[in-house]
Amino acid sequence: MNDKSKLVVVVGSVREGRFGPVVAGWVADHARAHGGFDVDVLDLADVDIPLSLPAASPKFAGDEYPRPEGMRGVTTKLAEADAFIIVTPEYNHSYPASLKALIDWHFTQWTAKPVAFVSYGGAAGGRHAVLHLENVFTELHAVTIRDGLAFPNYFTAWQDGAPLNAEAAGYAKTLLEQLAWWATALRAARTAAPYPGGA
């Protein structure tokens, strides 16, 4: 029996020349080395996510929500996940439209699951984006992880696919330990009883 939690690492940026896949690759490697996760990377640049949404609410439509056929694989991946790591840059003090579109096309797929954040940017390291995302995921009844990772001035702080700050690996370990605990606890809770009020 596989007791590992299913973790989806989401690359939130689709901008040309983006740095997101580098950060996500490093995070995914650490998650695999942790040993508590089956890791899958979801790169939004590989997914067609329309910005125009149907009139129906995914909260009430459930599995009948009229998503495009091409989104079926993404929806299934999110539904089967036990935990998420969102890798996001900061655009104009917030997060990318591509990430908001992914979130808004779904509802129950996030419910009662833990979400951790890894951000990168200029001086703030993407923290403004994470503050906004925490509010959004709280509305979706997800559980946000307190200890995230932020990489200020990433353009000079990384080399050969890894951060130059030697302490980053320790911060990643803390994030993953908290995420693994919540993933296990919430999976057991969802199995024991339906989550009330959010789905």
Protein Blocks (a to p, Z undefined) as FASTA:
>chain_A
ZZbdcdddddfbfcehiaklmmmmmmmmmmmmnopaccddddfklpccdfbdcfbdfkln
mmmlccdfklmmmmmmmmmpmbdcdddddeehiacfklmmmmmmpmklmgopacdddddd
dfnnommmmmmmmmmmmmnopacdfbacddehkllmggehiafblklmmmmmmmmmmmmm
mmmmmmmmmmmpccehjZZ
